[in-house]
Amino acid sequence: MQCSRYCRGVRRAFQFILTTLLLAAAFSAAAANGRVVKVLPHLLDLQGRHSLSPSLYDRDAYQAQLRQNTNLCSGIRFDVLWRGRSATNEVATLRVELRGTAKGDLPSKTSLETQVRITGTGHWARLKLDGEDYKKFGEVTAWRATLWSGDQLLGEQKSFLW
């Protein structure tokens, strides 16, 4: 009888220690995770607007008009919906890489980026290419939006031609 009490006590202590170690390993290995949910590229008119009214239908119609009349465009803005989770509210980098029409042998390339704080909820970020940089770059043919924590890729969305 004494042995069975002793064995149960050792077993309970072993289970407690094992559970504690597993939980400690799980919390210490909790790295940031995230994803890029949606990317909306919008052309901007000469006043910096992407739409004339809050209506989505009007926005799409105005974007079609800007695509047909590129002389009315002053830039392009990427609205990026991203989500991330981190135990430490760490800072991450949201990057949009662009490829444009070919000038010579290779297409033009550029990158837009901003620092974001991973808080566990979804956020919209806006990255713009406008002014002289937009005029030098030319038409955007492909894009890729990525979310980085240091050198670790957390999430990605890319256009069909990327």
Secondary structure, DSSP 8 states (H G I E B T S, - for coil): -HHHHHHHHHHHHHHHHHHHHHHHHHHHT---EEEEEEEEEEEEETTS-S-SSS-HHHHHHHHHHHHH-GGGEEEEEEEEEEEEE-TT--EEEEEEEEEEEEETTEEEEEEEEEEEE--SSEEEEEEEEETHHHHHH--EEEEEEEEEETTEEEEEEE-TT-
